[in-house]
Amino acid sequence: ARPRVGYFFTGKTGSELLTEKLKKFKVKEYQSIPIVVEEDVSAYDAICTMFLEDVGTLFVTNEHGHLVGVLSRKDLLRASIGNQDLSSIPVHIIMTRMPNITICKPEDLLLDAAQKLIEKQIDGLPVVEPAENGLEVIGRLTKTNITKALVELGRDQHL
Amino acid sequence: ARPRVGYFFTGKTGSELLTEKLKKFKVKEYQSIPIVVEEDVSAYDAICTMFLEDVGTLFVTNEHGHLVGVLSRKDLLRASIGNQDLSSIPVHIIMTRMPNITICKPEDLLLDAAQKLIEKQIDGLPVVEPAENGLEVIGRLTKTNITKALVELGRDQHL
């Protein structure tokens, strides 16, 4: 459509697009690679994996590769002040387990995933896809990803 | 100023305001209360404080109440897989210490603080104010605060 006669271009199109963008951000555009351990791995080995992979959340899978648990730094710290030897505690004892895990899907809105992180007071969500008799973990969405999204949103606008 | 004749109101003022808002968000509007421990407290007690206060970052102060270090869950997890007893390690051994601490100020832009969190790969920043011969910690800014800011930004727009 042609603009009306006398239409005054405000130069704010960028801002409008920015808002549209925020509304449309999807999890799959911001997710990171998931780091996975098996359920019989020790808490000690899980902590080592966190340091090697430099992540704060691990996902735990069963022998079929399906999601059975989530392990946070908090879960591992709690275990570390217990009286047991960390190398003798398997992660399935200390993880948050299905069905108490909050998940998200690649097509979910980033804003909805951010809301879940806040409401559930957790650091990261597994990004999952349905598999036969379970869920396959295909990504990891954390507060770091959300923070990066905000920074990008700001940078785009040449603040 | 009166609008030009034929000015066409696009109804996008809300979006423009949103962008303006993001540009102007300040650290002091989003910061949380800082949780502080003294430098001779044990790693074990620091972990307990983290759980009691439900935070992921502690700030360490000296006898004058000045900032001397930052303790993350990562620092404490690293200590927990060492061979020493956690209750015999004082936090000043394992903390990140001044001047290697990344700080922010209450008047800083939230976007700049978010950028620091990403660049330095840390979970939280102390919000500080200059004191006599040191820095006083007056707040805590984490990726949780940033995530909340993004969610609010979305909610304001009735997405």
HADDOCK unambig.tbl for C-alpha pairs under 7 A between the chains (distance, minus, plus):
assign (segid A and resid 5 and name CA) (segid B and resid 6 and name CA) 6.73 0.50 0.50
assign (segid A and resid 6 and name CA) (segid B and resid 5 and name CA) 6.72 0.50 0.50
assign (segid A and resid 6 and name CA) (segid B and resid 6 and name CA) 4.92 0.50 0.50
assign (segid A and resid 6 and name CA) (segid B and resid 7 and name CA) 6.30 0.50 0.50
assign (segid A and resid 7 and name CA) (segid B and resid 6 and name CA) 6.19 0.50 0.50
assign (segid A and resid 7 and name CA) (segid B and resid 7 and name CA) 5.46 0.50 0.50
assign (segid A and resid 7 and name CA) (segid B and resid 8 and name CA) 5.84 0.50 0.50
assign (segid A and resid 8 and name CA) (segid B and resid 7 and name CA) 5.80 0.50 0.50
assign (segid A and resid 8 and name CA) (segid B and resid 8 and name CA) 6.96 0.50 0.50
assign (segid A and resid 12 and name CA) (segid B and resid 16 and name CA) 6.93 0.50 0.50
assign (segid A and resid 15 and name CA) (segid B and resid 15 and name CA) 6.57 0.50 0.50
assign (segid A and resid 15 and name CA) (segid B and resid 16 and name CA) 5.55 0.50 0.50
assign (segid A and resid 15 and name CA) (segid B and resid 19 and name CA) 6.01 0.50 0.50
assign (segid A and resid 16 and name CA) (segid B and resid 12 and name CA) 6.88 0.50 0.50
assign (segid A and resid 16 and name CA) (segid B and resid 15 and name CA) 5.55 0.50 0.50
assign (segid A and resid 16 and name CA) (segid B and resid 16 and name CA) 6.39 0.50 0.50
assign (segid A and resid 19 and name CA) (segid B and resid 15 and name CA) 6.03 0.50 0.50
assign (segid A and resid 23 and name CA) (segid B and resid 159 and name CA) 6.38 0.50 0.50
assign (segid A and resid 44 and name CA) (segid B and resid 81 and name CA) 6.84 0.50 0.50
assign (segid A and resid 73 and name CA) (segid B and resid 73 and name CA) 6.69 0.50 0.50
assign (segid A and resid 77 and name CA) (segid B and resid 77 and name CA) 6.07 0.50 0.50
assign (segid A and resid 80 and name CA) (segid B and resid 80 and name CA) 6.12 0.50 0.50
assign (segid A and resid 81 and name CA) (segid B and resid 44 and name CA) 6.84 0.50 0.50
assign (segid A and resid 111 and name CA) (segid B and resid 151 and name CA) 6.02 0.50 0.50
assign (segid A and resid 111 and name CA) (segid B and resid 154 and name CA) 6.85 0.50 0.50
assign (segid A and resid 114 and name CA) (segid B and resid 147 and name CA) 6.26 0.50 0.50
assign (segid A and resid 114 and name CA) (segid B and resid 151 and name CA) 6.48 0.50 0.50
assign (segid A and resid 115 and name CA) (segid B and resid 151 and name CA) 6.20 0.50 0.50
assign (segid A and resid 118 and name CA) (segid B and resid 148 and name CA) 6.85 0.50 0.50
assign (segid A and resid 143 and name CA) (segid B and resid 143 and name CA) 5.72 0.50 0.50
assign (segid A and resid 143 and name CA) (segid B and resid 144 and name CA) 6.61 0.50 0.50
assign (segid A and resid 143 and name CA) (segid B and resid 147 and name CA) 6.33 0.50 0.50
assign (segid A and resid 144 and name CA) (segid B and resid 143 and name CA) 6.61 0.50 0.50
assign (segid A and resid 146 and name CA) (segid B and resid 147 and name CA) 6.01 0.50 0.50
assign (segid A and resid 147 and name CA) (segid B and resid 114 and name CA) 6.27 0.50 0.50
assign (segid A and resid 147 and name CA) (segid B and resid 143 and name CA) 6.34 0.50 0.50
assign (segid A and resid 147 and name CA) (segid B and resid 146 and name CA) 6.03 0.50 0.50
assign (segid A and resid 147 and name CA) (segid B and resid 147 and name CA) 6.37 0.50 0.50
assign (segid A and resid 148 and name CA) (segid B and resid 118 and name CA) 6.86 0.50 0.50
assign (segid A and resid 150 and name CA) (segid B and resid 150 and name CA) 6.70 0.50 0.50
assign (segid A and resid 151 and name CA) (segid B and resid 111 and name CA) 6.04 0.50 0.50
assign (segid A and resid 151 and name CA) (segid B and resid 114 and name CA) 6.48 0.50 0.50
assign (segid A and resid 151 and name CA) (segid B and resid 115 and name CA) 6.20 0.50 0.50
assign (segid A and resid 154 and name CA) (segid B and resid 111 and name CA) 6.85 0.50 0.50
assign (segid A and resid 159 and name CA) (segid B and resid 23 and name CA) 6.33 0.50 0.50
